[in-house]
Amino acid sequence: MAEERPVAQREFGRLLQGLASEMNLLGHDFAADSGLHATDVQALLAVLRAADPPGITPGGLRAELGLTSGAVTAVLDRLERAGHVHRTRDEADRRQVHVHYHPAATRIAGAWFAPVAECTDRVRAEFAPEQVATVVRFLTRMTEELAELRRQRRTDRP
């Protein structure tokens, strides 16, 4: 086996950009094939991340995506019409609305993203469990750091 050389910082950055770009382009393709906007896919991902009850609120989506209330309403209307999400009122406070991933939408996204999962499985199988654990730790920390950076930048805006 050839000796592995250390990855230069600039090369590492380019690799991360390439991965992020491919993931972003896949999301855009899913949006186009589903009759959605790219922002709709970002909203859908936010809803999926908040899948545990009570779900995410439209205000939470607004904050996460940096959209206006009107834009969030338009996004949710499109996602609801496409069968991806549904809205419910909070039992204790009927003024509060929660957005949930629609279980039937699993088939739509599942069929489209199944080849992505297969690619992931193929690549993951090339690595030892401890290597995968390191990659998981790295991706988790990168996601946390980038989310914090995004929040800070939005807070610092005039």
C-alpha positions in Angstrom: 0.0 0.0 0.0 1.3 3.4 -0.9 2.3 5.7 2.0 -0.4 8.3 2.6 0.9 11.9 2.7 -0.5 14.5 4.9 -3.3 16.6 3.3 -2.3 20.2 3.0 -4.7 22.7 4.5 -5.7 24.3 1.2 -6.3 20.8 -0.4 -8.4 19.8 2.6 -10.5 23.0 2.1 -11.0 22.2 -1.5 -12.1 18.7 -0.7 -14.7 20.0 1.8 -15.9 22.5 -0.8 -16.2 19.8 -3.4 -18.3 17.6 -1.0 -20.5 20.6 0.0 -21.0 21.6 -3.6 -22.0 18.1 -4.7 -24.4 17.8 -1.8 -25.9 21.2 -2.6 -26.2 20.3 -6.3 -28.0 17.1 -5.4 -30.4 19.1 -3.2 -31.0 21.5 -6.1 -31.7 18.5 -8.4 -34.1 17.0 -5.9 -35.9 20.4 -5.7 -36.2 20.7 -9.5 -37.4 17.1 -9.9 -39.9 17.7 -7.1 -41.2 21.0 -8.3 -39.7 22.8 -5.3 -37.3 25.7 -4.8 -33.8 25.2 -3.4 -35.0 27.0 -0.2 -37.8 24.5 0.1 -35.2 21.7 0.4 -33.3 23.6 3.1 -36.6 24.1 5.0 -37.4 20.4 4.6 -34.0 19.5 6.0 -34.6 21.7 9.0 -38.0 20.1 9.5 -36.3 16.6 9.4 -33.6 17.7 11.9 -36.4 18.7 14.3 -38.4 15.5 13.7 -38.8 14.8 17.4 -42.0 16.2 18.9 -43.1 18.9 19.0 -41.4 19.6 15.6 -40.2 23.0 14.5 -42.2 26.2 14.4 -42.5 28.6 11.5 -40.5 31.1 13.6 -37.8 28.5 14.2 -37.6 28.0 10.4 -37.5 31.7 9.9 -34.5 32.0 12.3 -32.7 28.9 10.9 -33.1 29.9 7.3 -32.8 33.7 7.7 -36.1 34.3 5.9 -39.0 36.7 6.4 -42.3 35.4 7.9 -44.0 35.7 4.5 -41.2 33.7 2.8 -41.5 31.0 5.4 -45.3 30.8 4.8 -44.7 30.5 1.1 -42.2 27.7 1.6 -44.4 25.8 4.0 -47.4 26.2 1.6 -45.3 24.7 -1.2 -44.0 21.9 1.0 -47.5 21.1 2.2 -49.0 21.1 -1.3 -46.2 18.7 -2.4 -47.0 16.4 0.5 -43.7 16.8 2.3 -44.9 18.4 5.6 -48.0 19.1 7.6 -48.7 21.7 10.2 -50.4 21.1 13.6 -51.6 23.4 16.4 -50.1 23.0 19.8 -52.5 21.3 22.2 -51.7 23.7 25.1 -51.4 26.9 23.1 -53.5 26.9 19.9 -51.7 30.0 18.6 -48.5 27.9 18.3 -48.0 26.0 15.0 -45.6 23.1 14.6 -44.3 21.8 11.3 -43.8 18.0 10.9 -42.3 15.8 8.1 -45.2 14.0 6.5 -44.6 10.2 6.8 -45.8 9.6 3.3 -43.1 11.9 2.0 -40.5 9.3 3.1 -41.3 7.4 -0.1 -40.7 10.4 -2.3 -37.4 11.4 -0.8 -36.4 7.8 -0.2 -36.7 6.8 -3.8 -34.8 9.9 -5.0 -32.0 9.7 -2.4 -31.6 5.8 -2.3 -28.7 6.0 -4.7 -27.0 8.6 -2.5 -27.4 6.2 0.4 -25.9 3.4 -1.7 -22.9 5.6 -2.6 -22.5 6.4 1.1 -22.6 2.7 2.0 -20.1 1.8 -0.7 -17.6 4.5 0.4 -18.1 3.7 4.1 -17.3 0.0 3.5 -13.8 1.0 2.3 -12.9 2.2 5.8 -12.4 0.5 9.1 -14.9 1.2 11.9 -12.4 3.4 13.8 -11.8 5.4 10.7 -15.5 5.9 10.2 -15.8 7.0 13.8 -13.2 9.6 13.2 -14.9 10.9 10.1 -18.2 11.0 12.0 -16.6 13.0 14.8 -15.0 15.4 12.3 -18.3 15.9 10.4 -20.2 16.4 13.6 -17.7 19.0 14.9 -17.6 20.8 11.5 -21.4 21.0 11.3 -21.5 22.4 14.9 -18.8 24.9 14.2 -20.3 26.1 10.9 -23.8 26.4 12.5 -22.3 28.5 15.3 -20.5 30.7 12.8 -23.7 31.2 10.8 -25.6 32.1 13.9 -22.9 34.5 15.0 -22.8 36.2 11.6 -26.6 36.6 11.6 -26.5 38.0 15.1 -23.8 40.5 14.2 -25.7 41.9 11.2 -26.9 45.5 11.7 
